[in-house]
Structure formats: C-alpha cells, structure tokens
Amino acid sequence: MEHLRYLEIEAIKRFLRPGSRILDVGGGTGYQARLMAEKGCEVLSVDLPGAEAHTQFFPVQPYDGIHLPGDAKAFDVLFTSNVLEHVRDLEALLKDMKRVVKDEGIVIHILPSPSWRFWTSLAFYPYLFKNLSGRGELVAGMDSAPITMNRVGSTIKKRGFLRAVGRVFAVPLKPHGEFRNALVELYYYSRMSWRKRFQDNGWAVQEVFGNELFYTGHSIFPRLPYTARRRMSHLLGSSCNIFVLQKQTARSFN
C-alpha cells in the first residue's frame, strides 16, 4: 500500500514547507514521515505501543493515544492518515492536538469517505470468491485474517453450516473503526459529520477535498494503476477526504 500512501503525501505537498516542524500521529511504518522529511521538514512520528511494523522507514515513537509529545505550540503542521476513525476518545485527542499546534499552524486529517465504506462492503463478495477459488493473493479481510477454505471449514465445524454462512456474510456490516457498524459509518465518514465534529471541538475547517483515488479495504486489484484509480474516483467517489484545519481562534488560512 506504500504507493497509495505516497500519493496521499503528494496530494498535500503544498502544505509541507521546508523547515516546518511536523507531528505525524499514527505513523505506522514511518513511510509517510520519511516522505515528509525528504521534503525538508522536521518530522516527529508517533503511534500506539505495539503498532510497530516489521519494516520501518522512519523512527516512530510510542505514545498513549491521547497525550501527544511536545511542548505547547511546538508544531507547524499536525498530520494523520486514516487514524481518527479508530480513536475511542476522539474529543480528548483533538483537544491535545490544539495544545501542540501553533496558533497559525494547520492540521491535516486524511479520512475514509462514505464511498470507501460503501464499496469496501460491496467488494467483500468478489474478495471472498477470489480467495475461496484460489485466485490472486490472499489478503486480510475486515476481521484482519484471510478467508480461506480451511478457515471456512473450521467455522462450519465449530458453529454449523447455517451459522457459519451467516457469520461470513455478516462481515460487510462489521465496523472499520470505533463506530457501531458499517451502516452507521456511511454517515459518520461523511464530510458533514466530520466537519461538525471538528467544529464542536474548536477547529475551523479551512479546506476539504477528495484524494482522487479509488480503492477498497479488500485488495481485489492491488496492481491497478494510478490513472485507472483516478478515473474510477471521478465515477465512484474518492476513497478518502482530506481536511485542512486551523484553531478557531487563529486567523483564517489561505
């Protein structure tokens, strides 16, 4: 997925001025932190303990999920990618983000869209067929484990045929993040919903735009070229929305 993460950074590069101090929250492998550092930015990347990946592109420091490192007003830019939907105490985290970002600084959140949520649920069925028929690569499903014939057989053995089938076909309704289920996420991933949540927590939304890429949570066509993903996003919707925020007390960002 590094090529998609690379394209996310390309979509926001106009906000990454050389010399800027950036806090990357939910850094994972540190891949995007490295890309921002290569653009001349001073980057600190953090993630939850135990979230370290086998491959690390950039140092990622552990934090507790709420209390961010750094003094008050220490950073010019705070960046997250596909993180906030997984945060249980979002209000507390948004509050601490206000503490560490400069008054004139910006916050960039990349978040899954309703389009991603809808097509990810729908894509489960071709994903299931591809894996059970032995076609293509086995990739993680929405419950973080590949669906194989052995796994389905084991489920049938433990739960019986009808319950096993029901369990498999309930997967598209499972939540991706902290919201109740996939249907609820269709609303909570909308621009309107995120805008209200940010405003209620003291953030002014300066800009919102799509990432102009189409993909789902199931890698049915992992090698689909960028040009095809961009054309599909114009028809089926961008898979992520990008929000650019400032503190409500700061002057507007141009």
C-alpha positions in Angstrom: 0.0 0.0 0.0 3.0 2.3 0.0 2.1 3.7 -3.4 -1.2 4.9 -2.1 0.4 6.5 1.0 2.9 8.2 -1.4 0.0 9.7 -3.4 -1.5 11.0 -0.2 1.6 13.0 0.6 1.7 14.2 -3.0 -1.9 15.5 -2.6 -0.9 17.6 0.4 2.7 18.6 -0.5 1.7 22.3 -1.0 1.2 22.5 2.8 4.6 20.9 3.6 7.0 23.8 3.6 10.7 23.0 4.1 11.8 23.7 7.6 8.3 23.1 9.1 8.0 21.1 12.3 5.5 18.3 11.7 3.9 15.8 14.1 2.8 12.7 12.3 0.2 10.9 14.5 -0.4 7.2 13.8 2.9 6.8 11.9 2.8 3.1 11.5 5.8 2.1 9.4 7.0 5.7 9.3 6.8 5.7 5.5 4.9 8.9 5.2 7.0 10.5 7.9 10.1 9.7 5.7 8.4 11.2 2.7 7.7 14.5 4.6 11.3 14.5 5.9 12.6 14.1 2.4 10.7 17.4 1.5 12.9 19.2 4.1 10.5 19.1 7.0 11.5 18.2 10.6 9.2 15.3 11.5 8.3 13.6 14.7 6.2 10.4 14.2 4.3 8.7 16.9 1.9 5.7 17.2 0.5 3.4 19.9 2.8 0.9 21.6 2.8 -2.4 19.8 1.8 -0.8 16.5 5.4 -1.0 15.2 5.6 -2.7 11.8 8.3 -5.2 10.8 9.5 -2.8 8.2 10.3 0.7 9.5 11.1 3.5 7.1 11.5 6.2 9.8 11.7 6.2 13.6 8.2 6.1 15.2 7.9 6.8 18.9 5.2 5.3 21.2 2.6 7.4 22.8 -0.6 6.6 24.8 -3.1 7.6 22.1 -4.2 10.8 23.9 -1.2 12.8 25.3 0.9 13.9 22.4 4.7 14.6 22.8 6.0 18.2 22.6 5.6 21.5 24.3 2.6 23.8 23.8 2.5 25.3 20.3 5.5 23.2 19.2 4.4 22.2 15.7 3.6 24.0 12.4 1.7 21.0 11.0 0.0 18.0 12.5 -0.8 15.1 10.2 -2.9 12.0 10.4 -3.8 9.4 7.7 -6.7 7.0 8.4 -6.3 7.4 12.1 -9.2 9.4 13.7 -11.9 6.8 12.9 -10.0 4.4 15.2 -9.8 6.7 18.2 -12.2 5.9 21.0 -11.7 9.2 23.0 -11.6 11.5 20.0 -12.5 14.6 21.9 -9.5 14.2 24.2 -7.1 13.7 21.3 -8.5 16.7 19.4 -8.0 18.8 22.5 -4.4 17.8 22.9 -3.8 18.5 19.2 -4.8 22.1 19.9 -2.2 22.2 22.6 0.8 21.2 20.5 -0.1 23.0 17.2 0.9 26.7 16.8 -1.9 29.3 16.7 -1.1 29.9 13.0 -0.4 26.2 12.3 -2.5 23.7 10.4 -3.8 20.2 10.9 -4.3 17.8 8.0 -6.5 14.7 8.5 -6.9 12.1 5.8 -10.1 10.1 6.5 -12.0 7.3 4.7 -15.1 8.6 2.8 -18.6 7.1 2.6 -17.6 6.0 -0.9 -14.8 3.9 0.6 -17.1 2.5 3.2 -19.8 1.5 0.7 -17.5 0.0 -1.9 -15.5 -1.9 0.7 -18.6 -3.6 2.0 -19.6 -4.5 -1.6 -16.1 -5.6 -2.5 -16.2 -8.3 0.2 -18.1 -10.7 -2.1 -15.6 -10.7 -5.0 -12.8 -10.8 -2.4 -14.4 -13.9 -0.9 -14.8 -15.6 -4.3 -11.2 -14.8 -5.3 -9.8 -16.3 -2.1 -12.0 -19.4 -2.0 -11.4 -20.1 -5.6 -7.6 -19.8 -5.0 -7.2 -16.8 -7.4 -4.8 -14.0 -6.7 -3.1 -13.1 -3.4 -4.7 -13.8 -0.1 -5.2 -10.5 1.7 -6.5 -9.6 5.1 -10.3 -9.3 5.4 -12.2 -6.8 7.6 -11.5 -9.0 10.6 -7.8 -8.9 9.9 -7.4 -12.5 8.8 -7.5 -14.1 5.3 -10.6 -16.1 4.5 -9.6 -19.5 3.1 -11.3 -22.8 2.6 -9.7 -24.2 5.7 -10.9 -21.3 7.8 -14.5 -21.6 6.4 -14.4 -25.4 7.0 -13.2 -24.8 10.6 -16.0 -22.3 11.2 -18.6 -24.7 9.8 -17.3 -27.5 12.0 -17.5 -25.3 15.2 -20.8 -23.5 14.5 -22.7 -25.5 12.0 -23.4 -24.7 8.3 -26.1 -22.0 8.6 -24.4 -20.1 11.4 -21.1 -20.3 9.6 -22.7 -18.9 6.4 -24.4 -16.2 8.4 -21.1 -15.3 10.1 -19.3 -15.0 6.7 -21.9 -12.9 5.1 -22.2 -10.6 8.1 -18.6 -9.4 7.5 -19.6 -6.5 5.2 -21.5 -5.0 8.1 -18.6 -5.1 10.5 -17.2 -1.6 11.5 -13.9 -0.5 10.2 -13.3 1.8 13.2 -14.9 2.8 16.5 -18.4 3.4 15.2 -21.1 0.7 15.7 -21.3 -0.9 12.3 -20.7 -0.2 8.6 -24.1 1.3 8.0 -23.5 3.9 10.7 -20.1 4.6 9.3 -21.7 5.7 6.0 -22.9 8.7 7.9 -20.0 9.3 10.2 -17.5 9.2 7.4 -19.3 12.0 5.6 -17.8 15.5 5.2 -20.8 17.0 7.0 -20.3 14.7 10.0 -16.5 15.2 10.3 -16.9 19.0 9.8 -19.4 19.2 12.7 -17.1 17.1 15.0 -14.1 19.3 14.3 -16.1 22.5 14.8 -17.6 21.2 18.0 -14.0 20.7 19.3 -12.6 24.1 18.4 -11.3 23.6 14.9 -12.1 25.7 11.9 -12.3 23.7 8.6 -10.3 25.7 6.0 -10.5 23.2 3.1 -11.9 19.8 2.2 -11.0 17.9 -0.9 -11.0 14.3 -2.1 -7.8 12.3 -2.7 -9.0 11.5 -6.2 -8.2 7.8 -5.8 -10.5 4.8 -5.8 -9.7 1.7 -3.7 -11.4 -0.5 -1.2 -10.5 -2.3 2.1 -10.1 -5.6 0.1 -7.3 -5.7 -2.3 -9.1 -7.2 -5.2 -7.0 -5.5 -7.8 -3.8 -4.5 -5.9 -1.9 -3.6 -9.1 -4.5 -1.3 -10.6 -2.5 1.7 -12.0 -2.9 5.2 -10.6 -4.5 6.5 -13.8 -7.3 3.9 -13.6 -7.9 4.6 -9.9 -8.1 8.3 -10.6 -10.7 7.9 -13.4 -12.7 5.5 -11.2 -12.8 8.1 -8.4 -14.5 10.5 -10.7 -17.3 8.0 -11.2 -17.4 6.1 -7.9 -16.1 8.7 -5.5 -12.7 9.4 -3.8 -11.8 6.8 -1.2 -10.6 9.5 1.3 -11.4 13.1 2.2 -8.6 15.4 3.2 -9.5 18.0 5.8 -7.3 21.1 6.5 -8.0 22.7 9.8 -6.9 25.6 12.0 -7.7 26.6 15.5 -10.9 28.6 15.6 -9.2 31.4 17.3 -6.5 31.7 14.7 -6.8 33.8 11.6 -8.0 32.1 8.5 -5.6 30.1 6.5 -5.3 31.0 2.8 
